[in-house]
Amino acid sequence: MPRILAFAAALFLAVSPVSAQCAGENLLATMPAEDRAVLEAAAASAPYSSGNFWRATRGDEVITLIGTYHFDDPRHQATLEAITPLIETATTVLVEAGPEEEAALLDMMARDPSLMTITEGPTLLEQMSPEAWALLSDAMSKRGIPAFMVAKLRPWYVNVLLAVPPCAIAEMADPKGLDGMVIDTAAAKGVPVKALEPFDTVFDIFGAMTEAEQITMIEATLLLEERSADFFVTLADAYFAGESRMVWELMRKVSYEQAIVPRAEVDAEFAKMEDVLMAGRNRAWIPVLEQAAAGGPVLAAFGALHLPGDAGVLALLEAEGFRIEPLPL
């Protein structure tokens, strides 16, 4: 989940009394060897498919890139210790959303509740089938949100909330993840922190989808609800192994298995999601990264899934003449 979406979820979930420990199963670790090999091959077909820590250089310009995981995890501490010297010597730290962007998003949502809630027209209860609504009501109840409130939430916001499994609700009261730790460290060292994108990017992301598509996305997510803790654990473990792209391919595999449409249609949907959630944003980030690098060494911290792929940040920087090299972590 992008950092700004995690913060958007926190605006609502921070008041939830529900808490639990995520003790799911790593689905990649328990997968049959032949199935895992297929996923590994698919992930490896993307440029720069493995690794969270990279350096991009072009002449005197230096950008150090660290892929992040937006949820809290004790394993972040070792990463932070490794990159702190680079934060200290950076002229700028770039993140998806800094404190100013989070404050602006909070203010915007407070001033205009219609951004998050349905103020006119049919509610979600009226738009969804009885079966899907029952699943959604149960899923949100586990997150501490009663059905009468869920019915009035906009579909995009429900999707954001569903991205946080019930077992991770407690940490959303003050979501840090590696991004937040980098921001706090830079602030303590007096290093300027700037955002890669505007605070209202969340609305652009979901604005690219119709409400019907957003509701379909809710229904697809609900099919995985029973294993949400497993997917959460799998994502975290894959991230710390430097293999976040594997989870993207795992989700594609699950979609193949559950879909009632041809694989080509599933692939088309994944291509659209990748462009909306990652590729389109990556392309917009490149000029921001270049401008910052012109003023001295930069450390950029953003979601690890933005690194790999033909339209990943690393490949896009390479196309602009940067030399890309992995760094040990």
C-alpha positions, 0 to 999 in steps of 0.5 A: 500500500502506498505511504499516502494510502497507509496514512489515509487508512490511519485517519479512520483506523486510528480510532479502532479498538481492535488489535491482534497479532499477525501470525499468518503463514508465509504462502511462498515458503509453503508453496509446492516447488514447481509453483514457486519456480513459476512465480520466481521466473515471472518475477525475474523477467522484470528488470531489477527484480530483486533487492531493496538498496540501490545507487544511481549515478550520472556524472556527479549526480548520486541518488541512493534508493531504498525500497520501503515497507510501509508497516511497522516491523522490528526488522526495519531497525537494521535497515535504518542503521545501514542507511543512516550515514547516507541520510546524514550526508544527503542534501535532500531526502525524498519520500512518497509523502512527508509530514507536510503532505500528510497534514495537507491530506488530513486537512483536506479530508476534514474540510470535505467529508464527501471525499471519504463518505457518500453524501448523496446517491446509493450507499454501498449497501444498495450498490452491492449484492447481499452476499458481498455486503455480508462479507464486507460487513463482517470484514469491517466489523473485525476492523472495529468499524460497524456496518452502518458506517461502512455503508456510507464510505466511498468505495476507494476508501473501503479498498484502502481500509481492506488493505490493512488486515485485522491483525495489523489494525493496532499499529495504524494508530501511528503508522511508521514503517521504514518511511516514517523512520527515515523521515524522523531520522532526517528531521533529527539530523536537520536534512530537508525532507521533500515529497515525490508527489502531491498530497492528493495523489490518492485521489488520482489513483482511484480517480482512474477507476470507475466506482463500479471498478472500485466495488469489483476491487472490494469484492475481489479483496473480500475473497482473500479476507480469510487469508489476509494474515497470511498475505500480510506475513508473506508480503513482509517476509518477501520484502525483507528477502528483497523479493517484493516482486514475488508477491505481485506475481503471487497475487496474479496467480491467486487472481488466475485461480479465482477468476471466471474470465480468461487469463488475458483479461486478468493480465490486462487488469494487472497491467492497468493496476500496475500503471495506476499504482506504480508505473504512472507515478514512477514516471512522474517521480523521475524529474523530481529525483533528477532535480534533487540530484542536481543539488547534491547527493539524494536519498530516496525512500519509497515502496519497494514495488516501485523499484523493479519492472520495465517502468520501475524507477531503476529502469527509468533512471537507467534510460535517463543515463544513470548507472544502476548498481545494487548495494549490500544491506 
